[in-house]
Every structure is written in structure tokens, then in C-alpha cells.
């Protein structure tokens, strides 16, 4: 019984790390985009473009949030 529980816990941890990874906001954005796409498709609106658009935007925001701030350049005095 203990082996089965440890296997299930390991399986769940793998999928959590695989889907969520380092940034849970990316996973949440994809889930929301999939849900909105489903709602639009059920209402007859072609929304194949929504998920790629959200993914590109979310990755861009994530990179901006995590990248180190660049120092401001000094203005040359003339």
C-alpha cells in the first residue's frame, strides 16, 4: 500500500512540476485561454488564434518580470 501511495505522490509531483514549472501564472494564463476559447467556439466564434496570442503575451510578461533591470544610461553632458 505504501508503494502505491508513494508512486501516486511522485506521479502527481511530476505533473505539477511539468505543467506549472517555475511560473504558475503561465499555467493559469493557458488554462484561462483554453476556457475562453471553448466558450467562444461553443457560441460559433472561431477562436483558434486566442491561445497562441495569450501564450506569447504571457511569456513576454513573464520574461519582463523575471529579467534583471537594466541600469539607466547617463546622459552625456555636452
RALINJO-V727179 format. One line per field, one symbol per residue. burial: I if it has 9 or more other ideal C-beta (glycine too) atoms within 8 Angstrom, else O. Layout:
BEGIN
burial = ???
END
This chain:
BEGIN
burial = OOOOOOOOOOOOOOOOOOOOOOIOIIIOIIOIIIOIIOOIIOOOOOIOOIIOOIIOIIIOIIOOOOOOOOOOOOOOOO
END
